[in-house]
Amino acid sequence: MAKILVVDDESDLELLIKQKFRKKIREKVYDFVFAQNGYEALKKLAEEPDIDVVLSDINMPEMDGLTLLTKLPETNPILKAVMVSAYSDMDNIRTAMNRGAFDFVCKPVNFDDLDITIEKTLLHVVELKKTLQAIKENNILRMYVDENVLNFMTRKEFETSLLSNETVDATVLFIDICGFTAISEHVPANTVVGLINKLFDLMVKEIIAQNGHIDKFMGDAVMAVFRGEYHLDRAIDAALAVRDKMHAAEEIVYGKKAFKPEVSIGINSGEMISGNIGSASLKRLDYTVIGDAVNLAQRLQSVAQANQIIVTDEVYEKAKESFELNKIGEVTLKNKAKPVEIYEVVS
């Protein structure tokens, strides 16, 4: 039901409005409220912010309709006004339109024409509301979905290739906050969420600075993917920066205990499958990377100690000219038949 404010000091107009639009009022298509001048109109708008359209005369006591037009954007930027006046000379019409009037109806009122004008104005208001809602939803979506996914969604072939995939050469990075599970056993849930979000924000800034993207948050861990030129170097630079930020972070005291933020990191590079993984029937998809290279990076993170950045011997061969790495030795990783030789990135 559309709510319409009629602003006019002629009491006869209120009666005519109720008579001419009685069917739409009865069917709850229109709901009319009335004010006798601009001041009363502003009070009504403050009391009833769901008003969609204002029908206003020009010549009224205390505050005229042209002055009221200048006040409307402050009350509700979506609100649209139609001037309904006998003062229909070109100067008044131009002044009204320049001050934001959506349309102008001359008195004596042709109510069929007024009805059409109201419908047209309401349609415009509805479109404005949809646009603002879409912007709001888009801003909310950006809080939950990575920029790379949003860019993918704007492609022309998006809907027809939901389950398609591609093989890419990339680097994947897993970061885990050490000892965070122990905190959650002693700290209120709201405090835990606030703390982990603060630490995640520090990590994300360093990952984005190296043109990586966040694939997902997993409890107290982060998965990030780096593509394009020098993707391995950028991933290692991000990992080093994250470790330094955590090392520089202040100790967090909760009760009689203290928590010093530390991270364990696993990095691997190679071929992986990129695409939408999930169920089209359920309409639940995850735009991510999968493959043995990804699994290995997660396994490397699981054996990394606090403040360690662990890579394989293959990554070592690619990165040794740009970074300082120390050999740790062979470790047995889950689902790996043979031991894997691993290295620690020092700097």
C-alpha positions as CSV (number, residue, x, y, z in Angstrom):
1,M,0.0,0.0,0.0
2,A,1.4,3.4,-1.0
3,K,1.2,6.2,1.5
4,I,0.6,9.6,0.0
5,L,0.7,13.0,1.9
6,V,-1.6,15.7,0.6
7,V,-0.5,19.2,1.6
8,D,-3.2,21.8,1.0
9,D,-5.0,24.4,3.1
10,E,-8.3,23.9,1.2
11,S,-10.4,21.5,3.3
12,D,-12.6,20.7,0.2
13,L,-9.6,18.9,-1.4
14,E,-9.4,16.4,1.3
15,L,-13.0,15.5,0.8
16,L,-12.6,15.2,-3.0
17,I,-9.5,13.0,-2.6
18,K,-11.3,10.6,-0.3
19,Q,-14.3,10.5,-2.7
20,K,-12.4,10.1,-6.0
21,F,-10.0,7.5,-4.7
22,R,-12.4,5.7,-2.4
23,K,-12.1,2.4,-4.3
24,K,-8.3,2.4,-4.0
25,I,-8.5,3.5,-0.4
26,R,-10.9,0.7,0.3
27,E,-8.7,-1.9,-1.5
28,K,-5.7,-0.6,0.4
29,V,-3.9,0.5,-2.7
30,Y,-3.5,4.1,-1.5
31,D,-3.4,5.4,2.1
32,F,-3.8,9.2,2.2
33,V,-2.7,11.5,5.1
34,F,-3.3,15.2,5.1
35,A,-1.6,18.5,6.2
36,Q,-2.6,22.1,5.8
37,N,0.8,23.7,5.2
38,G,4.5,23.0,4.8
39,Y,5.2,23.0,8.6
40,E,2.4,20.4,9.2
41,A,3.7,18.4,6.3
42,L,7.3,18.2,7.8
43,K,5.8,17.1,11.1
44,K,3.8,14.3,9.3
45,L,6.9,13.2,7.4
46,A,8.8,12.9,10.7
47,E,6.0,10.9,12.3
48,E,5.4,8.7,9.3
49,P,8.7,8.1,7.4
50,D,7.1,5.5,5.1
51,I,5.3,8.2,3.1
52,D,6.1,7.7,-0.6
53,V,4.7,10.7,-2.4
54,V,3.7,14.2,-1.5
55,L,1.0,16.1,-3.3
56,S,1.4,19.8,-2.5
57,D,-0.3,23.1,-3.3
58,I,2.0,26.2,-3.7
59,N,0.0,29.0,-2.0
60,M,-0.4,28.1,1.7
61,P,0.0,29.9,5.0
62,E,3.1,29.6,7.3
63,M,5.1,27.6,4.7
64,D,4.3,27.5,1.0
65,G,4.8,24.5,-1.3
66,L,7.9,25.8,-3.1
67,T,9.7,26.2,0.3
68,L,8.5,22.8,1.3
69,L,10.2,21.3,-1.8
70,T,13.6,22.5,-0.6
71,K,13.0,20.7,2.8
72,L,12.0,17.3,1.4
73,P,15.4,15.9,0.6
74,E,16.4,16.4,4.2
75,T,13.5,14.3,5.4
76,N,13.7,11.5,2.9
77,P,15.9,11.5,-0.3
78,I,13.6,8.9,-2.0
79,L,10.4,10.9,-1.5
80,K,9.0,12.5,-4.6
81,A,6.6,15.5,-4.8
82,V,3.9,16.4,-7.3
83,M,2.8,20.0,-7.2
84,V,-1.0,20.4,-7.4
85,S,-1.8,24.1,-7.8
86,A,-3.8,26.8,-9.7
87,Y,-0.5,28.9,-9.8
88,S,0.5,27.1,-12.9
89,D,2.3,29.9,-14.8
90,M,5.6,28.9,-16.3
91,D,7.7,30.7,-13.6
92,N,6.1,28.6,-10.8
93,I,6.3,25.4,-12.9
94,R,10.0,26.0,-13.6
95,T,10.7,27.0,-10.0
96,A,9.0,23.8,-8.7
97,M,10.9,21.5,-11.1
98,N,14.2,23.2,-10.3
99,R,13.5,22.6,-6.6
100,G,13.0,18.9,-7.2
101,A,9.3,18.5,-8.0
102,F,8.7,15.2,-10.0
103,D,5.6,16.6,-11.8
104,F,3.1,19.4,-11.8
105,V,-0.8,19.1,-12.0
106,C,-2.9,22.1,-12.5
107,K,-6.1,23.1,-10.7
108,P,-9.0,22.6,-11.1
109,V,-7.8,19.0,-10.8
110,N,-8.5,16.3,-13.4
111,F,-8.6,13.3,-11.1
112,D,-8.0,10.8,-13.8
113,D,-4.9,12.7,-14.8
114,L,-3.9,12.9,-11.1
115,D,-4.3,9.2,-10.7
116,I,-2.0,8.5,-13.7
117,T,0.5,11.0,-12.3
118,I,0.5,9.3,-8.9
119,E,1.0,5.9,-10.4
120,K,3.9,7.2,-12.5
121,T,5.5,8.9,-9.5
122,L,5.0,5.8,-7.3
123,L,6.7,3.6,-10.0
124,H,9.7,5.9,-10.0
125,V,9.9,5.7,-6.2
126,V,9.7,1.9,-6.3
127,E,12.6,1.8,-8.8
128,L,14.6,4.1,-6.5
129,K,14.0,1.8,-3.6
130,K,15.0,-1.2,-5.6
131,T,18.2,0.5,-6.7
132,L,19.1,1.5,-3.1
133,Q,18.3,-2.0,-1.9
134,A,20.5,-3.5,-4.6
135,I,23.3,-1.2,-3.6
136,K,22.8,-2.1,0.1
137,E,22.7,-5.8,-0.8
138,N,25.8,-5.5,-3.0
139,N,27.7,-3.8,-0.2
140,I,26.7,-6.6,2.2
141,L,27.7,-9.2,-0.4
142,R,31.1,-7.6,-0.6
143,M,31.5,-8.3,3.1
144,Y,31.0,-12.0,2.6
145,V,32.3,-12.7,-1.0
146,D,35.9,-12.1,-2.3
147,E,36.4,-9.5,-5.0
148,N,37.6,-12.2,-7.4
149,V,34.3,-14.0,-7.1
150,L,32.3,-10.8,-7.7
151,N,34.4,-10.1,-10.7
152,F,33.7,-13.6,-12.0
153,M,30.0,-13.1,-11.4
154,T,29.9,-10.1,-13.7
155,R,31.2,-12.1,-16.7
156,K,28.8,-12.7,-19.5
157,E,29.2,-16.5,-19.4
158,F,28.8,-16.7,-15.6
159,E,25.4,-18.4,-15.4
160,T,26.1,-20.8,-18.2
161,S,29.4,-21.9,-16.8
162,L,28.7,-22.3,-13.1
163,L,30.3,-25.8,-12.9
164,S,33.1,-25.2,-15.4
165,N,36.7,-25.1,-14.2
166,E,40.2,-24.4,-15.3
167,T,43.7,-25.6,-14.4
168,V,45.8,-22.7,-13.1
169,D,49.4,-22.3,-11.9
170,A,49.1,-20.6,-8.5
171,T,50.4,-20.5,-4.9
172,V,48.2,-21.3,-2.0
173,L,48.8,-20.2,1.6
174,F,47.3,-21.6,4.8
175,I,47.7,-19.6,8.0
176,D,46.6,-20.9,11.4
177,I,46.4,-18.9,14.7
178,C,48.3,-21.0,17.2
179,G,46.7,-21.9,20.4
180,F,43.5,-20.1,19.7
181,T,41.3,-23.1,20.6
182,A,42.5,-22.8,24.2
183,I,41.4,-19.2,24.4
184,S,37.9,-20.0,23.3
185,E,37.5,-22.3,26.3
186,H,38.1,-19.5,28.8
187,V,36.8,-16.3,27.1
188,P,33.2,-15.3,26.3
189,A,32.1,-15.9,22.7
190,N,31.7,-12.2,21.8
191,T,35.3,-11.6,23.0
192,V,36.6,-14.5,21.0
193,V,34.9,-13.4,17.8
194,G,36.1,-9.8,18.2
195,L,39.7,-11.0,18.8
196,I,39.8,-13.4,15.8
197,N,38.3,-10.8,13.5
198,K,41.0,-8.3,14.6
199,L,43.7,-10.8,13.9
200,F,42.2,-11.8,10.6
201,D,42.1,-8.2,9.6
202,L,45.8,-7.9,10.1
203,M,46.4,-10.9,7.9
204,V,44.0,-9.9,5.2
205,K,45.7,-6.5,4.8
206,E,49.1,-8.1,4.1
207,I,47.6,-10.7,1.7
208,I,45.8,-8.0,-0.3
209,A,48.9,-5.8,-0.3
210,Q,50.6,-8.7,-2.3
211,N,47.6,-9.0,-4.7
212,G,46.4,-12.3,-3.1
213,H,42.8,-13.1,-2.5
214,I,41.1,-14.7,0.5
215,D,39.7,-18.0,-0.5
216,K,38.0,-18.7,2.8
217,F,38.1,-18.4,6.6
218,M,38.1,-21.8,8.4
219,G,37.6,-21.4,12.1
220,D,40.9,-19.8,13.3
221,A,42.6,-20.3,9.9
222,V,42.8,-18.5,6.6
223,M,43.3,-19.9,3.1
224,A,44.6,-17.5,0.5
225,V,45.5,-17.9,-3.2
226,F,48.0,-16.0,-5.3
227,R,47.9,-16.0,-9.1
228,G,49.7,-14.2,-11.9
229,E,53.3,-13.1,-12.2
230,Y,55.6,-13.9,-9.3
231,H,52.7,-15.5,-7.4
232,L,55.1,-17.6,-5.3
233,D,57.2,-14.6,-4.3
234,R,54.2,-12.6,-3.4
235,A,52.8,-15.4,-1.3
236,I,56.0,-15.7,0.7
237,D,56.2,-11.9,1.1
238,A,52.7,-11.9,2.5
239,A,53.5,-14.8,4.8
240,L,56.5,-13.0,6.2
241,A,54.6,-9.8,6.6
242,V,51.8,-11.6,8.5
243,R,54.3,-13.3,10.8
244,D,56.0,-10.0,11.5
245,K,52.6,-8.3,12.3
246,M,51.6,-11.1,14.6
247,H,55.0,-11.0,16.3
248,A,54.6,-7.2,16.8
249,A,51.1,-7.5,18.1
250,E,50.5,-6.8,21.8
251,E,50.0,-9.6,24.3
252,I,46.3,-10.2,25.0
253,V,45.4,-10.7,28.7
254,Y,42.2,-12.6,29.6
255,G,41.6,-13.4,33.3
256,K,44.9,-14.6,34.8
257,K,46.2,-15.8,31.5
258,A,47.9,-14.1,28.6
259,F,47.8,-14.9,24.8
260,K,50.6,-13.8,22.4
261,P,49.4,-14.0,18.8
262,E,51.5,-16.4,16.8
263,V,50.9,-18.1,13.4
264,S,51.9,-21.3,11.7
265,I,52.0,-21.2,7.9
266,G,52.1,-23.7,5.0
267,I,52.8,-22.6,1.4
268,N,52.8,-24.7,-1.7
269,S,52.8,-23.8,-5.4
270,G,51.9,-25.6,-8.6
271,E,48.9,-26.7,-10.7
272,M,45.5,-26.7,-9.2
273,I,41.9,-26.7,-10.3
274,S,40.0,-23.4,-10.0
275,G,36.2,-23.2,-10.3
276,N,32.9,-23.4,-8.6
277,I,32.8,-26.4,-6.3
278,G,29.5,-27.6,-4.8
279,S,25.9,-28.4,-5.8
280,A,24.0,-26.6,-8.5
281,S,20.8,-28.2,-7.3
282,L,21.3,-26.9,-3.7
283,K,22.5,-23.6,-5.2
284,R,25.5,-23.7,-2.9
285,L,28.8,-23.2,-4.6
286,D,32.3,-22.2,-3.5
287,Y,34.6,-20.5,-5.9
288,T,37.9,-22.0,-4.8
289,V,40.9,-24.1,-5.8
290,I,41.4,-27.8,-5.2
291,G,44.0,-30.4,-6.0
292,D,47.0,-32.2,-4.5
293,A,49.0,-28.9,-4.4
294,V,46.3,-27.3,-2.2
295,N,46.1,-30.4,0.1
296,L,49.8,-30.4,0.5
297,A,49.9,-26.7,1.6
298,Q,47.4,-27.5,4.3
299,R,49.4,-30.5,5.4
300,L,52.5,-28.3,5.6
301,Q,50.7,-25.9,7.8
302,S,49.6,-28.7,10.1
303,V,53.3,-29.6,10.8
304,A,54.5,-26.0,11.1
305,Q,55.3,-24.8,14.6
306,A,54.5,-21.3,15.9
307,N,56.1,-18.6,13.8
308,Q,57.2,-21.1,11.2
309,I,56.6,-20.8,7.4
310,I,57.0,-24.3,5.9
311,V,57.5,-25.1,2.2
312,T,58.4,-28.2,0.1
313,D,61.7,-28.9,-1.6
314,E,60.2,-28.0,-4.9
315,V,59.2,-24.6,-3.6
316,Y,62.6,-24.2,-2.1
317,E,64.2,-24.7,-5.5
318,K,62.0,-21.9,-6.9
319,A,62.4,-19.5,-4.1
320,K,66.0,-20.0,-2.8
321,E,67.4,-17.1,-5.0
322,S,65.0,-14.6,-3.5
323,F,64.5,-15.8,0.1
324,E,66.6,-17.3,2.9
325,L,65.4,-20.8,3.7
326,N,66.6,-23.5,6.1
327,K,66.3,-27.2,5.6
328,I,64.3,-29.0,8.3
329,G,64.3,-32.5,6.9
330,E,61.8,-35.2,6.0
331,V,58.4,-35.4,7.6
332,T,55.5,-37.8,7.1
333,L,52.3,-36.1,6.0
334,K,48.8,-37.4,6.1
335,N,47.8,-39.2,2.9
336,K,51.3,-39.0,1.5
337,A,52.9,-42.4,0.8
338,K,56.5,-41.1,1.0
339,P,58.1,-38.6,3.4
340,V,58.3,-35.0,2.2
341,E,61.4,-32.9,2.5
342,I,60.5,-29.5,4.0
343,Y,62.2,-26.1,4.5
344,E,61.5,-23.1,6.7
345,V,61.4,-19.6,5.3
346,V,63.6,-17.4,7.4
347,S,63.4,-14.1,5.6
